[in-house]
Each structure stands twice: as C-alpha cells, then as structure tokens.
Amino acid sequence: MKKVCDFIARWMGVLVLLTAVGALLCPAPLGAIDTWYINPFIGLIMFGMGLTLSAHDFRVVFSRPKDVVMGCLAQFTIMPLMAWLLSQLFSLPKELALGMILVGCCPGGTASNVITFLAKGDLALSVGMTATSTLLAPVLTPLLVWLLAGTMVDVDTIGMLQSIVYVVIAPIVVGLLCQRYLPNLTQRVVPYLPAFSSLMITLVVGIIVSHTSDKLLAGGLLVILVVMLHNLSGLALGFTLGRLLHLSREKCIAVSIEVGMQNSGLASSLAVLHFAAFPLATIPGAIFSVWHNISGALVAKWYTR
C-alpha cells in the first residue's frame, strides 16, 4: 500500500493530466458529480495539510520572518497583478478575466511543498510560506479580487471571506487539533496523505473540467496560453526576486515555486460559490490545476540540474 501511495504522489501531474483529458473527451462520468462537492473535497485536502503541519513549521515563520514575509508579499502581488495584466493584454472576456484574477489572488497550493522538496529547495521556507499565505487568504483574497475585478462584477468580499474560512481555515484547525489530541492515529495516516491529497486534487480537476468541457473545447486554447504564461511568469519572477534580494539558491527555489503554484482548486470553488452567473470563471482554475502540476514537475528537474 505504501508503494502504491508513493507512486500516486510521485506521478500526480500525469494523473491530473490524464483525468482532465478524460473528463474533457468523456465528461459524463465525473459530470454526474455535482460541483457542490468541490468544497468538501478541498476541505479534505486542507484537513490533510493541518495533519502534517507541526510546531516547527510555525517556528520558521517567527525565526525567519523576513524570508516568509517577503515570500508572501511576492505571492499576493506578483500573481494578482500578472493575472490582471495578462487578462488585459489578451483582451479576455469578462468571465475568463474574473477566473484568472481569482487564481492570481489565491494563496499558494499545497503541491508546492512537494515540488520544492523534489527541486531541493528550502522546504521549511516553502511550508512556512504556504501556511502563512493560507492564513492570510480570508482577508487578502477577497480584498484583492475586489480591487482588481470590482469594476467588472459585484464582489461579495464578506461572503468570500466566510467561504475561505469554512473551506480552508476550519479544516486546517481541525487537522491541527487531531494532531494534538490523536497523535497515534495521525502518525499512522500521515504517510498516506500525499497520495490522498493527490487523488482529491485529481477529482476536483476532473469535476470542474467535465462541467465545462463544451466551453473548453469551444475556446480553451487562448485561456490555456494565458494560464501557462501566468504560471511561468510567477515561477520566473519569484526566482528573480530572490536573486535580487541575495537569497540562497535553495530559498530562491522555494520562493519561485511557492509564488508560481496557486491553490487553483480554491479559485474554482470561489467561482462556483460566488460567481455562478459567470460559469466560464471556473475554467482558468481548472486549467491551472492541470498545468501547474506539469510545470512544477518540469521545473523541479530543471532546478536540480
């Protein structure tokens, strides 16, 4: 079982890609699952993240505040601004531009920690940045979406804040409590969590793609290009910023991956919950979920050369 779980976690990018292609060409099986289930699935991923966080991860925030603060500032400036700039540059329709901005304003994705480990980056810094950006997301994500997309659509910032608390923060807190009061059970399940999270991420991507397959096939090439540029610019600018601040190579790698990889599942979830009138807004998040796992695996190999 452990070998199977290791295999699933190692090949998550391929699994996500195959599921997305399958959902695109044959949407019926996963299309039968209502999009309402996206939120519980993301909650399970966040619960798993809470089980794996430790006091050491939070000590990193206080022992190296400069690195963590710099990384989070980069996270919540580079990606939102690049999403807005690319949407303007390619003249994306309002719904797709909204989806891009939602992706850009979300915190770092949990897969970034795995990719940082594979790339031989500063794993402690990566985990600290993920935890901090996730805790800041209930305030910063709705605020940034309102600032960048408020002129296009009505943004319910309070509703988005509540959704992020329910879907992200509450499951992490429950995971931390389980770790504190059920340590033996936690230690037994933690080795299987990467595979479990990989399967949950794959399922979320498959559901989103299956429900938007017709729209993706009709005009998805431009969105795919913009999503790829968004992710790659985050990876490149994150590394460049680290170099300009004279950080070590390991820290530069962690910042690069943390900035470039977003919690795009959360972006799709927020689009479903708060922008149901704009169904195309879920598409950038779905594409980003597929692409950043592929680019993450490739960039990990690049950084280790």
FENRADA-V396189 format. One record per residue. SS is DSSP state (~ for helix, > for strand, _ for the rest). PHI is phi in radians with two decimals (NA if undefined). NEAR is the number of other C-alpha atoms within 12 Angstrom. Layout:
# FENRADA-V396189
ss:phi:near
SS:PHI:NEAR
SS:PHI:NEAR
This chain:
# FENRADA-V396189
ss:phi:near
_:NA:11
~:-1.10:17
~:-1.14:12
~:-1.11:15
~:-1.14:22
~:-1.10:20
~:-1.11:20
~:-1.09:26
~:-1.13:32
~:-1.20:27
_:-1.88:27
~:-1.03:37
~:-1.02:33
~:-1.16:27
~:-1.10:29
~:-1.09:37
~:-1.10:30
~:-1.10:23
~:-1.14:34
~:-1.11:37
~:-1.11:28
~:-1.09:24
~:-1.18:33
~:-1.26:32
~:-1.46:22
_:-2.39:23
_:-1.33:26
~:-1.01:20
~:-1.03:19
~:-1.35:30
~:-1.16:28
_:-1.27:17
_:-1.51:22
_:-1.15:21
_:-1.12:32
_:-1.01:23
~:-1.29:27
~:-1.03:37
~:-1.10:34
~:-1.04:26
~:-1.14:32
~:-1.13:43
~:-1.05:33
~:-1.14:34
~:-1.11:40
~:-1.18:43
~:-1.06:34
~:-1.08:38
~:-1.10:40
~:-1.10:37
~:-1.16:36
~:-1.63:37
_:-1.27:35
_:-2.34:26
~:-1.05:19
~:-1.07:18
~:-1.07:27
~:-1.38:26
~:-1.13:20
~:-1.03:27
~:-1.07:28
~:-1.56:18
~:-1.43:16
_:-2.32:21
~:-1.08:19
~:-1.05:20
~:-1.11:33
~:-1.18:37
~:-1.10:26
~:-1.07:33
~:-1.11:45
~:-1.21:40
~:-1.08:28
~:-1.10:38
~:-1.01:50
~:-1.65:42
~:-2.11:31
~:-1.08:42
~:-1.22:47
~:-1.08:42
~:-1.18:30
~:-1.15:38
~:-1.09:46
~:-1.17:36
~:-1.11:25
~:-1.15:31
~:-1.10:34
~:-1.23:21
~:-1.08:16
_:-1.69:23
_:0.91:18
_:-1.15:30
_:-1.01:21
~:-0.94:26
~:-1.12:28
~:-1.23:42
~:-1.08:43
~:-1.06:48
~:-1.09:49
~:-1.10:51
~:-1.14:52
~:-1.04:55
~:-1.07:55
~:-1.12:53
~:-1.60:52
_:-1.44:53
_:-1.28:48
>:-1.14:48
_:-1.45:48
_:-1.18:49
~:-1.16:49
~:-1.07:46
~:-1.19:42
~:-1.15:38
~:-1.13:43
~:-1.08:44
~:-1.09:30
~:-1.16:28
_:-1.49:32
_:1.07:27
_:-1.59:34
_:-1.38:32
~:-1.13:30
~:-1.06:35
~:-1.14:45
~:-1.07:47
~:-1.12:44
~:-1.07:41
~:-1.18:50
~:-1.06:47
~:-1.10:42
~:-1.19:36
~:-1.13:39
~:-1.17:39
~:-1.21:30
~:-1.42:29
~:-1.01:40
~:-1.00:32
~:-1.66:27
~:-1.29:32
~:-1.09:45
~:-1.07:39
~:-1.13:27
~:-1.17:36
~:-1.07:45
~:-1.12:27
~:-1.16:24
~:-1.61:34
~:-2.09:36
_:-1.09:21
_:-1.40:13
_:-1.62:21
_:-2.45:25
_:-1.33:22
_:-1.94:27
_:-1.51:24
~:-1.12:27
~:-1.16:20
~:-1.10:23
~:-1.14:36
~:-1.02:30
~:-1.09:22
~:-1.08:32
~:-1.16:38
~:-1.10:28
~:-1.21:26
~:-1.50:36
~:-1.95:44
~:-1.20:35
~:-1.03:28
~:-1.09:30
~:-1.11:32
~:-1.10:29
~:-1.08:28
~:-1.09:32
~:-1.10:27
~:-1.16:21
~:-1.11:26
~:-1.09:27
~:-1.32:20
~:-1.84:14
_:-2.26:16
~:-1.10:18
~:-1.15:13
~:-1.12:15
~:-1.07:27
~:-1.10:19
~:-1.30:15
~:-1.63:23
~:-0.98:26
~:-1.05:22
~:-1.69:25
~:-1.15:34
~:-0.98:35
~:-1.17:31
~:-1.08:30
~:-1.10:38
~:-1.06:40
~:-1.18:31
~:-1.13:36
~:-1.08:47
~:-1.07:41
~:-1.15:41
~:-1.06:46
~:-1.06:54
~:-1.08:45
~:-1.12:44
~:-1.11:52
~:-1.11:48
~:-1.11:35
~:-1.39:36
_:-2.16:37
~:-1.06:32
~:-1.12:22
~:-1.26:23
~:-1.14:31
~:-1.20:22
~:-1.30:13
~:-2.71:19
~:-1.53:24
~:-1.09:17
~:-1.12:25
~:-1.13:37
~:-1.04:28
~:-1.06:22
~:-1.13:37
~:-1.08:45
~:-1.08:32
~:-1.11:30
~:-1.07:41
~:-1.12:47
~:-1.16:34
~:-1.17:32
~:-1.13:40
~:-1.07:40
~:-1.23:31
~:-1.22:31
~:-1.10:37
~:-1.16:35
~:-1.08:26
~:-1.07:30
~:-1.04:30
~:-1.11:20
~:-1.10:14
_:-1.59:18
_:1.06:14
_:-1.38:26
_:-1.15:20
~:-1.02:25
~:-1.08:29
~:-1.21:39
~:-1.04:38
~:-1.12:45
~:-1.09:53
~:-1.13:51
~:-1.00:49
~:-1.22:56
~:-1.15:60
~:-1.24:55
~:-1.32:58
_:-1.81:53
>:-1.85:55
_:-1.42:48
~:-1.23:47
~:-1.08:55
~:-1.11:52
~:-1.05:49
~:-1.14:51
~:-1.09:43
~:-1.13:48
~:-1.12:45
~:-1.16:34
~:-1.29:29
~:-1.99:32
_:-2.34:31
_:-1.08:21
_:-1.26:16
_:-2.16:25
~:-1.06:31
~:-1.20:36
~:-1.16:40
~:-1.40:48
~:-1.16:52
~:-0.97:54
~:-1.11:53
~:-1.12:54
~:-1.15:50
~:-1.05:49
~:-1.03:52
~:-1.31:43
~:-1.19:39
~:-1.22:47
~:-1.28:44
~:-1.22:30
~:-1.12:35
~:-1.09:45
~:-1.11:31
~:-1.18:24
~:-1.24:33
~:-1.09:29
~:-1.16:19
~:-1.10:18
~:-1.17:28
~:-1.47:18
_:-1.30:10
